Amino acid sequence: MTLRSIRLRLTLLYTLLSAFAVIALAVIAVRVGTERIDAGATREAEQRLGDVVVRRSQGAEQSAGNTWIVHIQGDPASGADDWVDALAESWVEPPLFNVGAAALRSDTSSSRFEQDGTPYLAYGRKVSDVESVVTAVDLTFYEDRASSLQLRVLLAAAGAVLGVAVVGWFVSGRALAPIRAANARQRDFIADAAHELRTPLAVIRASASQALSKSRDAEAYVGALGEIDSAAASAGAAVSELLELARIDSGQFAPRLAPLRLDLLVEEVVAGIRVDGCELTVDTENAITIDADYALLRHAVENVVRNAAARAATVSVQAAVEGKRAVVAVVDDGPGFPPELLADVFDRFRRGDSRGSSGLGLAIARSIVVSHGGTAEATNRPTAEGGAAVRLLLPHTSDRRR
């Protein structure tokens, strides 16, 4: 199963679960909204009936649209001695008479009916033991409001579900980002290992095949074994550097920070490197203390110095403080970095010539410095001076303590 299919499934699951919640909220919203709209129609009917009752008690002229006085005596079902006083231009229909009769029994009563395609709410109120007031409210306006509410809620719910789907796609992508990064690192490691081991393995096979192709003297076998040993050593060193780089880049390896004299570390590194044809000098200021992992930082500085020493006649290593940074600068008089590779010199296997080792030294150095919260820079010196300059910038101890 690919990460994309996993992302799609997570998004679908998240959207479905959210859709259930959105639908439930939409149903509740429609129900509550419809009940409020119906309550508005009921309030209109009550207000109309209240006005009629007040006017009747004051002896005022009785006139109200779609309102009637229902008078019932005896058994309402028999219809004996019953009459209806219409306060509108039309006479009461049977549904209204039934509502009036029901109002006599329970003080108020209501019912919905339709006439000539128009929906009405029949509402009745008891005014005496034998009389009730009944009105019919046209529900067209209220039903239009209810339909509009349902449409708005439906559109809002659809928009919410769509928004949830977009958010789910984004969130699932963020959640799978570490897995994607881990897969990328794994692919890079496999590709890097294959790239670096291809040459030494080819040398081993070629030397072994040549030595075994026919009988040779001892000196020829010694030469072949020497080539095989050198290629195997190169492959072993490359694998070790790849494993170290993969461990640092994975984020599972954290430097063990402790107070460290950077100036002394630089002097120690320079004193321990001997390269034929290259003179190494060290220039340090007063004591420079940083928080760093001794073994890792020593390895980073040594990689940069050895990379310069393999290509130059003189190499100067400086340790200084610049603002809030402690800086290790390695300056040489070699050919410098090829201009087309200058921006990528800290990438894996970026080599401008055949000198040096696996092409991982600067990449490892930068990864170590970055794990300490620093950065690495590489530039070419002016043409008149020649050579290159690599700077490792690390947080100064005083800056960390702030």
C-alpha positions as CSV (number, residue, x, y, z in Angstrom):
1,M,0.0,0.0,0.0
2,T,1.4,3.3,-1.1
3,L,1.5,6.5,1.1
4,R,-0.9,8.1,-1.3
5,S,-3.5,5.4,-0.9
6,I,-3.1,5.6,2.9
7,R,-3.5,9.3,2.7
8,L,-6.7,8.9,0.6
9,R,-8.1,6.4,3.1
10,L,-7.3,8.5,6.1
11,T,-8.9,11.5,4.4
12,L,-12.0,9.5,3.5
13,L,-12.4,8.1,7.0
14,Y,-11.9,11.6,8.6
15,T,-14.5,13.0,6.1
16,L,-17.0,10.3,6.8
17,L,-16.8,10.7,10.5
18,S,-17.0,14.4,10.3
19,A,-19.9,14.1,7.8
20,F,-21.9,12.1,10.3
21,A,-21.4,14.9,12.9
22,V,-22.2,17.6,10.4
23,I,-25.4,15.8,9.3
24,A,-26.5,15.4,12.8
25,L,-25.9,19.1,13.5
26,A,-27.7,20.0,10.3
27,V,-30.8,17.9,11.3
28,I,-30.9,19.5,14.7
29,A,-30.5,23.0,13.2
30,V,-33.3,22.4,10.7
31,R,-35.6,21.0,13.4
32,V,-34.9,23.8,15.8
33,G,-35.2,26.4,13.1
34,T,-38.5,24.9,11.8
35,E,-39.9,24.8,15.3
36,R,-39.1,28.5,15.7
37,I,-40.8,29.3,12.4
38,D,-43.9,27.3,13.4
39,A,-43.8,29.1,16.7
40,G,-43.9,32.4,14.8
41,A,-47.0,31.3,12.9
42,T,-48.6,30.3,16.3
43,R,-47.7,33.7,17.8
44,E,-49.4,35.4,14.8
45,A,-52.5,33.4,15.4
46,E,-52.5,34.1,19.1
47,Q,-52.1,37.8,18.5
48,R,-55.0,37.9,16.0
49,L,-57.2,36.0,18.4
50,G,-56.2,38.3,21.3
51,D,-57.2,41.3,19.3
52,V,-60.6,39.8,18.5
53,V,-61.3,38.9,22.1
54,V,-60.4,42.4,23.3
55,R,-62.6,44.0,20.7
56,R,-65.5,41.8,21.5
57,S,-65.2,42.5,25.2
58,Q,-65.2,46.2,24.4
59,G,-68.2,45.9,22.1
60,A,-66.2,47.1,19.1
61,E,-67.1,46.2,15.5
62,Q,-66.1,42.6,14.9
63,S,-63.9,42.3,11.8
64,A,-60.8,40.1,11.3
65,G,-59.6,38.3,8.3
66,N,-59.9,34.5,8.4
67,T,-61.4,34.6,12.0
68,W,-64.6,33.1,13.3
69,I,-66.6,32.8,16.5
70,V,-67.7,29.2,17.0
71,H,-70.7,28.7,19.3
72,I,-71.4,25.1,20.4
73,Q,-74.1,23.8,22.8
74,G,-74.8,20.2,23.7
75,D,-72.8,17.4,22.1
76,P,-70.3,18.9,19.7
77,A,-70.5,15.8,17.6
78,S,-74.3,16.1,17.0
79,G,-74.1,19.7,15.8
80,A,-77.3,20.6,17.6
81,D,-77.8,24.3,18.5
82,D,-74.4,25.1,17.0
83,W,-73.6,28.2,15.0
84,V,-70.8,30.1,13.6
85,D,-70.4,33.8,13.4
86,A,-67.9,34.7,10.6
87,L,-65.7,37.7,11.2
88,A,-64.4,37.3,7.7
89,E,-65.9,37.1,4.2
90,S,-65.9,33.3,4.1
91,W,-67.6,30.9,6.4
92,V,-65.9,28.3,8.5
93,E,-64.8,25.1,6.9
94,P,-65.2,21.7,8.8
95,P,-61.5,21.6,9.9
96,L,-62.0,25.0,11.6
97,F,-65.2,24.0,13.3
98,N,-63.4,20.9,14.6
99,V,-60.6,23.1,15.9
100,G,-63.1,25.3,17.6
101,A,-64.8,22.3,19.2
102,A,-61.5,20.9,20.4
103,A,-60.6,24.4,21.9
104,L,-63.7,24.2,24.1
105,R,-62.4,21.0,25.6
106,S,-58.7,22.0,26.1
107,D,-58.7,25.8,26.0
108,T,-56.5,25.9,22.8
109,S,-56.2,23.7,19.7
110,S,-54.5,23.8,16.4
111,S,-54.4,21.9,13.2
112,R,-52.9,22.2,9.7
113,F,-55.0,22.0,6.5
114,E,-54.7,22.9,2.9
115,Q,-57.3,24.7,0.8
116,D,-57.0,25.5,-2.9
117,G,-53.3,24.6,-2.7
118,T,-52.6,27.1,0.1
119,P,-51.4,25.7,3.5
120,Y,-53.1,27.1,6.6
121,L,-52.7,26.8,10.4
122,A,-56.1,26.6,12.1
123,Y,-55.8,27.9,15.7
124,G,-58.6,28.1,18.3
125,R,-59.0,29.5,21.8
126,K,-61.8,29.0,24.3
127,V,-63.6,32.3,25.3
128,S,-66.5,30.8,27.2
129,D,-68.0,27.5,28.0
130,V,-69.9,27.4,24.7
131,E,-67.8,29.7,22.5
132,S,-64.3,29.7,21.0
133,V,-62.5,31.9,18.6
134,V,-60.8,30.3,15.5
135,T,-58.4,31.8,13.0
136,A,-56.6,30.5,9.9
137,V,-53.1,31.7,9.3
138,D,-51.7,31.5,5.8
139,L,-48.5,29.4,6.1
140,T,-47.0,30.3,2.7
141,F,-44.6,32.8,4.1
142,Y,-43.5,30.6,7.0
143,E,-43.1,27.5,4.8
144,D,-41.0,29.6,2.4
145,R,-38.8,30.6,5.3
146,A,-38.5,27.0,6.4
147,S,-37.5,25.9,2.9
148,S,-35.0,28.7,2.7
149,L,-33.6,27.6,6.1
150,Q,-33.3,24.0,4.9
151,L,-31.5,25.0,1.7
152,R,-29.1,27.2,3.6
153,V,-28.4,24.5,6.2
154,L,-27.9,21.9,3.4
155,L,-25.5,24.2,1.5
156,A,-23.6,25.0,4.7
157,A,-23.4,21.2,5.6
158,A,-22.1,20.4,2.1
159,G,-19.5,23.2,2.4
160,A,-18.5,22.0,5.8
161,V,-18.0,18.4,4.6
162,L,-16.0,19.7,1.6
163,G,-13.9,21.9,3.9
164,V,-13.4,18.9,6.2
165,A,-12.2,16.8,3.3
166,V,-9.7,19.5,2.3
167,V,-8.5,19.9,5.9
168,G,-8.4,16.1,6.2
169,W,-6.2,15.8,3.1
170,F,-3.9,18.5,4.4
171,V,-3.7,17.0,8.0
172,S,-3.2,13.5,6.7
173,G,-0.4,14.8,4.5
174,R,1.2,16.5,7.5
175,A,0.8,13.3,9.6
176,L,2.4,11.2,6.9
177,A,5.3,13.6,6.3
178,P,7.6,11.9,8.8
179,I,7.0,8.6,7.2
180,R,7.6,10.1,3.7
181,A,10.8,11.7,5.0
182,A,11.9,8.4,6.5
183,N,11.2,6.6,3.2
184,A,13.1,9.3,1.3
185,R,16.1,8.9,3.6
186,Q,16.0,5.1,3.2
187,R,15.9,5.5,-0.6
188,D,18.8,8.0,-0.5
189,F,20.8,5.7,1.7
190,I,20.3,2.7,-0.6
191,A,21.1,4.9,-3.7
192,D,24.2,6.4,-2.0
193,A,25.4,3.0,-0.9
194,A,25.0,1.5,-4.3
195,H,26.7,4.6,-5.9
196,E,29.7,4.5,-3.5
197,L,30.2,0.7,-3.5
198,R,29.9,0.3,-7.3
199,T,33.5,1.4,-8.0
200,P,35.4,-0.5,-5.2
201,L,33.4,-3.7,-5.9
202,A,34.2,-3.4,-9.6
203,V,37.9,-3.0,-8.7
204,I,37.7,-6.1,-6.5
205,R,36.1,-8.2,-9.1
206,A,38.4,-7.0,-11.9
207,S,41.6,-7.6,-9.7
208,A,40.3,-11.0,-8.6
209,S,39.3,-12.1,-12.1
210,Q,42.6,-11.0,-13.5
211,A,44.6,-12.8,-10.8
212,L,42.5,-16.0,-11.4
213,S,42.5,-15.9,-15.1
214,K,45.9,-17.7,-15.3
215,S,48.8,-18.8,-13.2
216,R,50.9,-15.9,-12.1
217,D,54.0,-15.3,-9.9
218,A,53.8,-14.3,-6.2
219,E,54.5,-10.7,-7.0
220,A,51.5,-10.4,-9.3
221,Y,49.2,-12.1,-6.7
222,V,50.5,-9.7,-4.0
223,G,49.7,-6.7,-6.3
224,A,46.2,-8.0,-7.0
225,L,45.6,-8.6,-3.3
226,G,46.9,-5.1,-2.6
227,E,44.4,-3.6,-5.0
228,I,41.6,-5.7,-3.5
229,D,42.6,-4.7,0.0
230,S,42.6,-1.0,-1.0
231,A,39.2,-1.2,-2.7
232,A,37.8,-3.1,0.3
233,A,39.1,-0.5,2.7
234,S,37.6,2.2,0.5
235,A,34.2,0.5,0.5
236,G,34.4,-0.1,4.2
237,A,35.1,3.6,4.9
238,A,32.3,4.6,2.6
239,V,29.8,2.3,4.3
240,S,30.9,3.6,7.8
241,E,30.5,7.2,6.6
242,L,27.1,6.5,5.1
243,L,25.9,4.8,8.3
244,E,27.1,7.7,10.3
245,L,25.4,10.3,8.0
246,A,22.2,8.3,8.0
247,R,22.2,8.1,11.8
248,I,22.7,11.9,12.0
249,D,20.1,12.7,9.3
250,S,17.5,10.4,10.8
251,G,17.0,12.7,13.8
252,Q,17.4,9.8,16.2
253,F,20.9,10.8,17.0
254,A,21.2,13.8,19.4
255,P,24.6,15.3,20.3
256,R,25.7,15.0,23.9
257,L,26.3,18.6,24.7
258,A,28.9,19.6,27.3
259,P,31.2,22.7,27.7
260,L,34.0,22.4,25.2
261,R,37.1,24.5,24.5
262,L,36.8,25.0,20.8
263,D,40.3,26.6,20.5
264,L,41.9,23.5,22.1
265,L,39.9,21.1,19.9
266,V,41.1,22.9,16.7
267,E,44.7,22.7,17.9
268,E,44.3,19.1,18.7
269,V,42.8,18.3,15.2
270,V,45.6,20.2,13.4
271,A,48.3,18.5,15.5
272,G,46.9,15.1,14.6
273,I,46.9,15.5,10.8
274,R,49.9,14.8,8.7
275,V,49.6,15.1,5.0
276,D,52.7,14.9,2.7
277,G,53.2,18.1,0.8
278,C,50.9,20.2,2.9
279,E,51.7,22.6,5.7
280,L,49.0,23.1,8.4
281,T,48.9,26.1,10.7
282,V,46.5,27.0,13.5
283,D,45.4,30.4,14.6
284,T,43.2,30.7,17.7
285,E,42.2,33.6,19.9
286,N,41.7,33.4,23.6
287,A,39.7,30.6,25.2
288,I,36.5,29.9,23.2
289,T,33.9,27.8,25.1
290,I,30.9,26.3,23.4
291,D,28.4,23.5,24.3
292,A,29.1,20.7,21.9
293,D,29.6,16.9,21.5
294,Y,33.4,16.5,21.5
295,A,33.6,13.4,19.4
296,L,31.2,14.6,16.8
297,L,32.6,18.1,16.5
298,R,36.1,16.8,16.3
299,H,35.0,14.6,13.4
300,A,33.4,17.5,11.6
301,V,36.5,19.7,11.9
302,E,38.8,16.9,10.9
303,N,36.8,16.1,7.8
304,V,37.0,19.8,6.6
305,V,40.7,20.0,7.4
306,R,41.6,16.7,5.6
307,N,39.5,17.7,2.6
308,A,41.5,21.0,2.3
309,A,44.8,19.3,3.0
310,A,44.3,16.8,0.2
311,R,44.2,19.6,-2.4
312,A,46.5,22.4,-1.1
313,A,50.1,23.2,-0.1
314,T,49.1,25.3,2.9
315,V,46.1,25.2,5.1
316,S,45.3,27.7,7.9
317,V,42.7,26.7,10.5
318,Q,41.3,29.6,12.6
319,A,39.0,29.6,15.6
320,A,37.3,32.9,16.6
321,V,34.1,34.5,17.9
322,E,32.0,36.6,15.6
323,G,29.1,38.2,17.3
324,K,26.9,35.4,18.8
325,R,28.7,32.7,16.8
326,A,31.9,30.7,17.3
327,V,33.6,30.1,14.0
328,V,36.0,27.5,12.7
329,A,37.5,28.7,9.4
330,V,39.6,26.4,7.2
331,V,41.4,28.4,4.5
332,D,43.6,26.8,1.8
333,D,45.6,27.8,-1.2
334,G,44.4,25.0,-3.4
335,P,42.4,25.2,-6.7
336,G,39.2,26.1,-4.9
337,F,35.8,24.7,-5.6
338,P,34.5,24.4,-9.1
339,P,32.1,27.4,-9.6
340,E,29.3,25.1,-10.8
341,L,29.6,23.0,-7.7
342,L,30.1,25.8,-5.1
343,A,26.4,25.9,-4.1
344,D,26.3,22.1,-3.6
345,V,29.7,21.3,-2.0
346,F,28.0,20.1,1.2
347,D,25.8,17.6,-0.7
348,R,26.6,13.9,-0.8
349,F,29.1,12.7,-3.4
350,R,29.7,16.3,-4.7
351,R,33.4,16.0,-5.7
352,G,35.1,18.4,-8.1
353,D,38.1,16.1,-8.6
354,S,39.3,12.6,-7.9
355,R,41.3,13.5,-4.8
356,G,39.9,12.9,-1.4
357,S,37.8,9.9,-0.3
358,S,34.1,9.2,-0.7
359,G,32.8,12.7,-1.1
360,L,30.9,12.5,2.1
361,G,33.3,14.4,4.4
362,L,31.7,17.8,3.9
363,A,28.2,16.4,4.0
364,I,28.9,14.8,7.4
365,A,30.6,17.9,8.7
366,R,27.5,20.0,7.8
367,S,25.1,17.5,9.3
368,I,27.1,17.5,12.6
369,V,27.2,21.3,12.7
370,V,23.5,21.6,11.9
371,S,22.7,19.0,14.7
372,H,24.5,21.5,17.1
373,G,22.3,24.4,15.9
374,G,24.9,25.9,13.6
375,T,25.5,26.3,9.8
376,A,28.3,25.7,7.3
377,E,29.5,27.9,4.5
378,A,31.9,27.4,1.6
379,T,33.4,30.1,-0.6
380,N,36.3,30.5,-3.0
381,R,39.0,33.0,-2.1
382,P,39.8,35.9,-4.5
383,T,41.6,34.9,-7.7
384,A,44.8,36.6,-6.6
385,E,45.0,34.5,-3.4
386,G,43.4,31.3,-4.8
387,G,42.0,28.5,-2.8
388,A,38.8,28.0,-0.8
389,A,37.4,28.8,2.6
390,V,35.0,26.7,4.6
391,R,33.4,28.1,7.8
392,L,31.7,26.2,10.5
393,L,29.5,28.5,12.6
394,L,28.3,27.3,16.0
395,P,26.2,28.9,18.7
396,H,28.5,30.5,21.3
397,T,28.0,29.4,24.9
398,S,27.1,32.9,26.1
399,D,24.4,33.0,23.4
400,R,23.0,29.7,24.4
401,R,22.7,30.7,28.1
402,R,20.5,33.7,27.2
